[in-house]
Amino acid sequence: MSPTATGRSDPGRRDRIIDACLDVIAEAGVAGTSHRRVAARAGVPLGSMTYHFTGMDELLHEAFGRFATSVSDGFEQVMAAARDLDAAQRAVVDLITRDVLTDQRDLVLTHELYTLAAREPAFRDITNAWMARSRRALERHFDPTTARLLDALIEGLTIHRALDTEAHDPAVVATAVGRIAGPGAP
């Protein structure tokens, strides 16, 4: 019998555990995430957790790192597709109004990461890398100060859009982006 048939070799197990961890965090928060819950979600023996990760902090770090990279990749693609300043401003509006944190899972994961990083400095490397990648993507079209301001606007308005009970008007978002990044903006 081959190692795969007996279950002794499972090359995708570590990745399944990381993905399962993100699912558990999205459902139960970091506080409700345990080795047992993640192993059950991933469909792996509980002992696999300590084989692949030294502890919960390593697993959380890997999971949140994967999540942040995924979001950053999408952000970079949107900004790279913009061919001029007008297109870049429209891309920022689209990021805020429809492209970032578009589902409840991503919203919860983002807030859980922010909260964890606020409490545990060891997780700030993930949020700092995420912010740095966002700013670099914005700096394809905007100066560093404007990129920093737009990054903060994207974060803030995206959170407001996700949590507000009223729909947000894309025209208002376009006005905000224009005031920060438009012609004659400081």
C-alpha positions, 0 to 999 in steps of 0.5 A, a space after each residue: 500500500 502506498 504512503 498516501 493510501 495509508 494516510 502517512 504522507 499528505 503533502 497538502 496537509 499543512 496548507 489545509 490546516 492553514 486554510 482551515 484556521 482562517 475559516 475557524 477564525 472567520 467563524 469563531 474569532 481568534 479567541 475561539 480558535 483552537 488546535 482541536 477546532 482547526 484539526 477538525 475543520 481540516 480533517 486531520 488528526 489533532 497530532 498533525 497540529 504540533 507536527 506542522 506548527 510549534 504552537 497556535 501563534 505560529 499557526 495564526 501567523 502563517 494563516 494571517 500572513 497568507 490572508 494578508 498576502 492574498 488581499 495585497 495581491 488583489 490590491 496590487 493587480 487593481 492598481 497595476 491595471 490603471 494606466 494613468 492618473 484618472 484610471 488610478 483614481 477610479 481604481 481607488 474608488 473601486 477598491 473602496 466601493 467594491 473590491 476590498 473586504 467584499 464579504 463578511 469572511 474577509 471583513 472578520 479576518 481583517 478585524 481579527 488580524 488588526 485586533 491581534 496585532 494591536 494586542 500582540 506586537 509579534 503580529 505587527 510585521 504582517 500588518 506593516 508588510 500589508 500596509 507597505 505593499 498597499 502603499 507601494 501599489 499606490 505609489 505607482 501613480 501617486 507620491 508617497 504622502 498621497 499614497 499614505 493618505 489614500 491607504 488610510 482612506 481605503 482602510 477607513 471607508 472600507 471599514 465604514 462600508 462594511 459596517 454601516 447600515 446604509 449604502 455608501 454612494 460611490 460618488 461621495 467616495 470619488 469626491 474624497 479620492 479626488 480631494 486627496 489625489 486630484 489635480 491641485 491636491 496638496 
